[in-house]
Amino acid sequence: MRQSKLFTRTRKESPADEVSKNAELLIRGGFVHKEMAGVYSYLPLGLRVLRKIENIIREEMDKIGGQEVLMSSFQPKDNWEKTGRWSAMDDLYKVSDSSSREIALGPTHEEIVVPILKNYASSHKDFPVAIYQIQNKFRMELRAKSGMLRGREFIMKDMYSFHTSKEDFENFYEKMKGVYKTIFKRVGIGHITYLCFASGGTFSEYSHEFQTVTSAGEDTIYVDEASGSALNKEVLNDEVLNQLNLTKEKLAEHKAIEVGNIFDLKTKYSAPFDLSYTDEKGEKSTVLMGCYGIGLGRLLGTVVEALADDKGIIWPESIAPFAIHLLALGDDEVVLGEANKIYENLLKAGVEVLFDDREEVSAGEKFSDADLLGMPWRAVVSARSLKDNGIELKKRTEEKGKIVSLDELLKLLAPNH
């Protein structure tokens, strides 16, 4: 993409009403646009990141046998009354139409997925089943002050699994722990993300969270560095420590952001809808359930929050909007001609490239924008680089670059070229 054609622009000033680093950098870089507290629109650069995160998650859900659906955001009040959450869930948006009919604006989808599955599964042979979606959710969040980390409207991957035995559920649950670790590793934060024992909230007695260590985190976790085990502050008591075989004095305290969670739902949502199966003997039993969530916008914001430096965003290669940011410096026709040639060759080789071809923009401004936008690689074409018969190439995380030829650049970024 030519940067001169990108309708968004970078901003030097931080938004006055944002206190979080993730939202400040994403807005300044033109990745997102803030509509109101806790509500953001994704712009071209931000959407490219979001889609890459989405595809990583989708690939891992499909590998474990997940079947993708897209469920409705409008949900019947009757379903929520059956589970008792119409009156019990404080952050539920309730919408009324002109006939005074009330519906729920979905914050989660147990009340929808269970009735759907009830239409299709009744025998033990129909199970296990794992259903997932990637979809907008809505929660009446009163503390929407952490940018992408705490939203009123947000995109979430939620998976629901259905089982006929505790053993089958537990096997799947353990597999999902590994799947989530893989996802966070693939998006670039696996080295600072811990599986954390936590309270189950309204879902179950206990759950597991995946917490990414960063000073901007709203949660406090305690980590045993030797084993890699961790637990949330809310469940720090002798009973849990004994259960996990941990010693309080050996735990290190960290601030962290929750980027995913998994729950054992047991029959909490299957029982109200009589989601059951008949076994080999013809006897009827209630289906066991688990649920597994990842907020995509929160994950995107966490990557920014945890990895950015004082110059701007640092995108991991796996989710960066573009692999390389190509800068043409000066208005020399030879420089512009060579930069265009390099751009076309990168495109032909299948490399995702953002080409800063803007005229009447100073070299300093281009360098500053490149640091803010945070592509993994920066390539500079200038009169000086051409004197050395090449392109000045630098990683976003490095201080100094080196001169490379076009062939070397293509071999690095397009190995199959």
C-alpha positions as CSV (number, residue, x, y, z in Angstrom):
1,M,0.0,0.0,0.0
2,R,1.2,3.5,-0.8
3,Q,1.1,5.7,2.3
4,S,0.1,8.7,0.1
5,K,-3.2,6.9,-0.6
6,L,-3.9,5.9,3.0
7,F,-6.8,8.1,4.1
8,T,-5.7,8.0,7.7
9,R,-2.9,10.2,9.1
10,T,-0.6,10.0,12.1
11,R,-0.9,12.5,14.9
12,K,1.8,14.0,17.0
13,E,-0.4,14.9,20.0
14,S,-1.8,12.3,22.4
15,P,-5.6,12.3,22.7
16,A,-6.5,14.4,25.6
17,D,-9.1,12.0,27.0
18,E,-6.9,8.8,26.8
19,V,-4.8,7.7,29.7
20,S,-3.8,4.3,28.4
21,K,-0.7,3.8,26.3
22,N,-2.4,1.2,24.0
23,A,-5.2,3.6,23.0
24,E,-2.9,6.6,22.7
25,L,-0.6,4.9,20.3
26,L,-3.3,3.2,18.3
27,I,-5.2,6.5,17.8
28,R,-2.0,8.5,17.0
29,G,-1.0,5.9,14.5
30,G,-4.5,5.8,12.8
31,F,-5.1,2.2,13.7
32,V,-8.4,2.9,15.5
33,H,-10.9,5.8,15.9
34,K,-12.5,6.4,19.3
35,E,-16.3,6.8,19.1
36,M,-16.9,7.0,22.9
37,A,-15.4,5.5,26.0
38,G,-15.0,1.8,25.5
39,V,-16.0,1.9,21.8
40,Y,-13.6,2.0,18.9
41,S,-13.8,1.7,15.1
42,Y,-11.0,-0.2,13.3
43,L,-9.3,1.7,10.5
44,P,-7.4,0.1,7.6
45,L,-4.1,-0.5,9.6
46,G,-5.9,-1.7,12.7
47,L,-8.2,-4.0,10.8
48,R,-5.2,-5.7,9.2
49,V,-3.8,-6.5,12.6
50,L,-7.2,-7.6,13.9
51,R,-7.7,-10.0,10.9
52,K,-4.3,-11.6,11.5
53,I,-5.1,-12.2,15.1
54,E,-8.5,-13.6,14.1
55,N,-6.9,-15.9,11.6
56,I,-4.4,-17.3,14.1
57,I,-7.2,-18.0,16.6
58,R,-9.4,-19.5,13.9
59,E,-6.6,-21.8,12.7
60,E,-6.0,-23.1,16.3
61,M,-9.8,-23.5,17.0
62,D,-10.1,-25.5,13.8
63,K,-7.2,-27.7,14.6
64,I,-8.8,-28.9,17.8
65,G,-12.1,-29.7,16.0
66,G,-14.0,-26.5,16.6
67,Q,-16.9,-25.8,14.3
68,E,-17.4,-22.1,13.5
69,V,-20.8,-20.4,13.6
70,L,-22.0,-16.8,13.8
71,M,-24.7,-16.3,16.4
72,S,-27.2,-13.5,16.8
73,S,-26.4,-10.4,19.0
74,F,-30.1,-10.0,19.8
75,Q,-31.1,-12.6,22.3
76,P,-34.5,-13.6,23.6
77,K,-35.4,-12.4,27.2
78,D,-37.0,-15.8,27.9
79,N,-33.6,-17.6,27.5
80,W,-32.0,-15.3,29.9
81,E,-34.8,-15.7,32.4
82,K,-34.4,-19.5,32.2
83,T,-30.7,-19.2,33.4
84,G,-31.5,-16.5,35.9
85,R,-29.1,-14.0,34.4
86,W,-31.7,-11.5,33.2
87,S,-31.9,-10.1,36.7
88,A,-28.5,-11.3,38.0
89,M,-26.1,-10.0,35.4
90,D,-25.3,-6.4,36.2
91,D,-23.6,-5.5,32.9
92,L,-26.3,-6.8,30.6
93,Y,-27.6,-4.4,28.0
94,K,-31.4,-4.7,27.9
95,V,-33.1,-3.2,24.8
96,S,-36.8,-2.4,24.3
97,D,-38.6,-1.9,21.0
98,S,-41.7,0.3,20.4
99,S,-44.0,-2.6,21.4
100,S,-42.1,-2.8,24.8
101,R,-40.6,-6.2,23.8
102,E,-37.4,-6.6,25.7
103,I,-34.3,-8.4,24.4
104,A,-30.7,-8.9,25.6
105,L,-27.8,-7.4,23.6
106,G,-25.4,-10.3,23.8
107,P,-22.4,-10.1,26.2
108,T,-21.9,-13.9,25.9
109,H,-23.7,-16.7,24.1
110,E,-24.5,-19.6,26.5
111,E,-28.2,-18.7,26.2
112,I,-28.1,-19.0,22.4
113,V,-25.7,-21.9,21.8
114,V,-27.4,-24.3,24.1
115,P,-30.9,-24.1,22.5
116,I,-29.2,-24.3,19.1
117,L,-27.4,-27.5,19.9
118,K,-30.5,-29.0,21.6
119,N,-32.1,-29.0,18.1
120,Y,-29.4,-31.3,16.7
121,A,-27.9,-33.4,19.5
122,S,-29.7,-35.9,21.7
123,S,-27.7,-39.2,21.6
124,H,-24.3,-39.9,23.2
125,K,-23.1,-40.5,19.6
126,D,-23.7,-36.8,18.9
127,F,-21.0,-35.8,21.4
128,P,-18.4,-34.3,22.0
129,V,-19.1,-31.1,20.1
130,A,-17.1,-27.8,20.1
131,I,-18.7,-24.7,18.7
132,Y,-17.1,-21.3,18.4
133,Q,-17.6,-17.9,16.9
134,I,-15.7,-14.6,16.5
135,Q,-18.3,-11.8,17.1
136,N,-19.1,-8.5,18.6
137,K,-20.2,-8.5,22.3
138,F,-21.8,-5.8,24.4
139,R,-21.3,-5.2,28.1
140,M,-22.4,-2.2,30.2
141,E,-18.9,-1.6,31.4
142,L,-18.8,1.3,33.9
143,R,-15.0,1.3,34.0
144,A,-14.3,1.8,30.3
145,K,-11.0,3.7,30.8
146,S,-8.3,1.4,29.7
147,G,-8.5,1.9,25.9
148,M,-8.8,-1.4,24.1
149,L,-8.5,-3.4,27.3
150,R,-11.9,-2.7,28.7
151,G,-14.7,-2.1,26.2
152,R,-18.4,-1.7,26.0
153,E,-18.5,-3.1,22.5
154,F,-15.7,-5.6,21.7
155,I,-14.9,-8.5,19.4
156,M,-14.5,-11.9,21.1
157,K,-13.8,-15.5,20.2
158,D,-16.0,-17.7,22.4
159,M,-16.0,-21.5,22.2
160,Y,-18.4,-23.8,23.9
161,S,-17.7,-27.5,24.3
162,F,-20.3,-30.2,25.1
163,H,-19.5,-33.6,26.7
164,T,-21.1,-36.8,28.0
165,S,-18.5,-37.5,30.7
166,K,-16.3,-35.7,33.1
167,E,-13.2,-37.5,31.7
168,D,-14.0,-36.4,28.2
169,F,-14.5,-32.8,29.3
170,E,-11.2,-32.7,31.3
171,N,-9.2,-34.1,28.4
172,F,-10.6,-31.4,26.1
173,Y,-10.0,-28.7,28.8
174,E,-6.4,-29.7,29.2
175,K,-5.9,-29.6,25.4
176,M,-7.4,-26.1,25.3
177,K,-4.8,-24.9,27.8
178,G,-2.1,-25.9,25.3
179,V,-4.1,-24.3,22.4
180,Y,-4.3,-21.0,24.2
181,K,-0.6,-21.1,25.0
182,T,0.1,-21.6,21.3
183,I,-2.1,-18.7,20.3
184,F,-0.4,-16.3,22.7
185,K,3.0,-17.5,21.5
186,R,2.0,-17.0,17.9
187,V,0.8,-13.4,18.5
188,G,4.1,-12.5,20.2
189,I,3.4,-12.5,23.9
190,G,3.9,-16.1,24.9
191,H,7.1,-15.3,26.9
192,I,5.2,-12.9,29.2
193,T,1.8,-14.7,29.5
194,Y,1.0,-17.2,32.3
195,L,-1.7,-19.7,32.8
196,C,-3.3,-18.4,36.1
197,F,-5.6,-20.1,38.6
198,A,-8.5,-17.8,39.3
199,S,-12.0,-17.4,40.6
200,G,-14.8,-18.5,38.3
201,G,-17.0,-15.4,38.9
202,T,-20.6,-16.0,37.7
203,F,-19.6,-19.0,35.7
204,S,-18.0,-21.5,38.0
205,E,-16.2,-21.9,41.3
206,Y,-12.7,-21.8,39.7
207,S,-11.4,-21.0,36.3
208,H,-8.1,-20.5,34.5
209,E,-7.0,-17.1,33.1
210,F,-4.2,-16.3,30.8
211,Q,-2.5,-13.2,32.2
212,T,0.1,-11.1,30.3
213,V,2.6,-9.3,32.6
214,T,2.8,-5.5,32.0
215,S,2.8,-2.5,34.4
216,A,-0.5,-1.3,32.9
217,G,-2.3,-4.4,34.1
218,E,-5.4,-4.0,36.2
219,D,-5.0,-7.5,37.8
220,T,-2.4,-8.6,40.3
221,I,-1.0,-12.1,39.9
222,Y,1.5,-14.2,41.8
223,V,4.0,-16.2,39.9
224,D,6.2,-19.1,40.9
225,E,9.1,-18.4,38.5
226,A,10.6,-21.9,39.0
227,S,7.5,-23.8,37.9
228,G,5.8,-21.2,35.8
229,S,2.6,-21.6,37.9
230,A,0.6,-18.5,38.7
231,L,-2.6,-17.5,40.5
232,N,-4.8,-14.4,40.7
233,K,-4.8,-12.3,43.8
234,E,-8.5,-13.1,44.3
235,V,-7.7,-16.8,45.0
236,L,-4.5,-16.3,47.0
237,N,-5.3,-18.4,50.1
238,D,-3.8,-21.4,51.9
239,E,-6.3,-23.9,50.4
240,V,-5.4,-22.9,46.8
241,L,-1.7,-22.7,47.5
242,N,-1.8,-26.3,48.9
243,Q,-3.8,-27.5,46.0
244,L,-1.2,-26.0,43.6
245,N,1.7,-27.1,45.8
246,L,3.0,-23.5,46.0
247,T,4.8,-21.6,48.8
248,K,3.6,-18.0,49.3
249,E,7.1,-16.7,50.1
250,K,8.4,-17.9,46.7
251,L,5.7,-16.1,44.7
252,A,6.6,-12.9,42.7
253,E,3.9,-10.2,42.5
254,H,3.2,-8.7,39.0
255,K,0.6,-6.5,37.4
256,A,-1.0,-8.2,34.4
257,I,-3.7,-8.1,31.8
258,E,-6.1,-11.0,31.3
259,V,-6.0,-12.0,27.6
260,G,-8.0,-15.2,27.8
261,N,-10.0,-17.5,30.1
262,I,-11.4,-21.0,30.2
263,F,-14.2,-22.3,32.5
264,D,-15.7,-25.5,33.6
265,L,-19.5,-24.8,33.3
266,K,-20.6,-28.3,34.4
267,T,-24.4,-28.3,33.8
268,K,-25.0,-24.6,34.7
269,Y,-26.4,-23.7,31.3
270,S,-27.3,-27.1,29.9
271,A,-29.7,-28.0,32.7
272,P,-32.0,-24.9,32.4
273,F,-32.6,-25.9,28.7
274,D,-32.7,-29.6,29.4
275,L,-29.8,-30.3,27.0
276,S,-29.4,-34.0,27.6
277,Y,-28.3,-37.2,25.9
278,T,-29.3,-40.9,26.1
279,D,-26.5,-43.4,26.7
280,E,-26.1,-46.9,25.3
281,K,-28.6,-48.2,27.9
282,G,-31.2,-45.6,26.9
283,E,-30.7,-43.6,30.1
284,K,-30.9,-39.8,30.0
285,S,-28.2,-37.5,31.5
286,T,-27.5,-33.8,31.3
287,V,-24.7,-32.6,29.0
288,L,-21.5,-31.2,30.6
289,M,-20.1,-27.9,29.2
290,G,-17.0,-25.8,29.1
291,C,-16.4,-22.3,27.6
292,Y,-13.2,-20.6,26.3
293,G,-12.9,-16.9,25.6
294,I,-10.4,-14.5,24.0
295,G,-11.1,-10.8,23.4
296,L,-9.4,-9.9,20.1
297,G,-9.3,-6.1,20.7
298,R,-8.1,-6.7,24.2
299,L,-5.4,-9.0,22.9
300,L,-4.4,-6.4,20.2
301,G,-4.2,-3.7,22.9
302,T,-2.2,-5.9,25.2
303,V,0.4,-6.5,22.5
304,V,0.8,-2.7,22.1
305,E,0.8,-2.1,25.8
306,A,3.4,-4.8,26.6
307,L,5.8,-4.4,23.7
308,A,5.8,-0.7,22.7
309,D,8.8,1.5,23.5
310,D,9.0,5.3,23.9
311,K,9.0,5.8,20.1
312,G,5.9,3.9,19.4
313,I,4.4,0.5,18.6
314,I,6.5,-2.7,18.0
315,W,4.4,-5.2,16.1
316,P,5.4,-8.9,16.2
317,E,5.9,-10.2,12.6
318,S,2.9,-12.5,12.9
319,I,0.3,-9.8,13.3
320,A,2.0,-6.7,11.9
321,P,-0.2,-4.8,9.3
322,F,2.8,-5.0,6.9
323,A,6.0,-6.9,7.0
324,I,8.1,-3.9,6.0
325,H,7.9,-0.1,5.9
326,L,9.6,1.3,2.8
327,L,10.7,4.9,3.0
328,A,11.8,7.1,0.0
329,L,13.7,10.1,1.3
330,G,14.0,13.3,-0.7
331,D,12.5,14.3,-4.0
332,D,15.4,13.1,-6.2
333,E,13.9,11.4,-9.3
334,V,16.5,8.7,-9.2
335,V,15.7,7.9,-5.5
336,L,11.9,7.9,-6.2
337,G,12.4,5.7,-9.3
338,E,14.5,3.2,-7.4
339,A,12.1,3.1,-4.4
340,N,9.2,2.4,-6.8
341,K,11.1,-0.4,-8.4
342,I,11.8,-1.9,-5.0
343,Y,8.2,-1.5,-4.0
344,E,6.9,-3.3,-7.1
345,N,9.4,-6.1,-6.7
346,L,8.3,-6.7,-3.1
347,L,4.7,-6.8,-4.1
348,K,5.5,-9.2,-6.9
349,A,7.2,-11.5,-4.3
350,G,4.1,-11.4,-2.1
351,V,5.7,-9.3,0.6
352,E,3.3,-7.0,2.5
353,V,4.8,-3.5,2.2
354,L,3.7,0.0,3.3
355,F,5.5,2.4,1.0
356,D,6.0,5.9,2.3
357,D,6.0,7.7,-1.0
358,R,4.6,10.9,0.4
359,E,6.1,14.0,-1.1
360,E,6.9,17.2,0.8
361,V,7.2,15.2,4.0
362,S,10.6,15.5,5.8
363,A,12.9,12.6,6.4
364,G,12.5,13.2,10.2
365,E,8.8,13.0,10.0
366,K,9.0,9.8,7.9
367,F,11.3,8.2,10.5
368,S,9.1,9.3,13.3
369,D,6.0,7.8,11.7
370,A,7.8,4.6,10.9
371,D,8.7,4.2,14.6
372,L,5.2,5.1,15.7
373,L,3.5,2.6,13.3
374,G,5.9,-0.1,14.3
375,M,6.3,-2.4,11.3
376,P,8.9,-5.2,12.0
377,W,11.3,-3.9,9.3
378,R,12.2,-0.5,7.9
379,A,13.9,-0.1,4.5
380,V,15.2,3.3,3.5
381,V,16.0,4.4,-0.1
382,S,18.0,7.6,-0.2
383,A,20.8,9.3,-2.2
384,R,23.2,8.0,0.5
385,S,22.0,4.4,0.4
386,L,22.2,4.4,-3.4
387,K,25.8,5.6,-3.2
388,D,26.5,2.4,-1.3
389,N,24.5,0.5,-4.0
390,G,21.7,-0.6,-1.8
391,I,18.9,-0.2,0.7
392,E,19.3,0.7,4.4
393,L,17.5,-2.1,6.3
394,K,16.8,-2.0,10.0
395,K,14.6,-4.0,12.4
396,R,12.2,-1.9,14.4
397,T,13.9,-3.2,17.6
398,E,17.4,-2.4,16.4
399,E,19.3,1.0,16.7
400,K,21.4,0.7,13.5
401,G,20.7,-0.6,10.1
402,K,22.8,-2.1,7.3
403,I,23.0,-1.8,3.6
404,V,21.5,-4.7,1.6
405,S,20.8,-5.3,-2.1
406,L,17.3,-5.9,-3.5
407,D,18.1,-9.6,-3.9
408,E,19.1,-9.8,-0.2
409,L,16.0,-8.0,0.8
410,L,13.8,-10.4,-1.2
411,K,15.6,-13.5,0.2
412,L,15.0,-12.2,3.7
413,L,11.3,-11.3,3.4
414,A,10.2,-13.8,0.7
415,P,12.4,-16.9,1.1
416,N,10.4,-18.8,-1.6
417,H,11.0,-16.1,-4.1
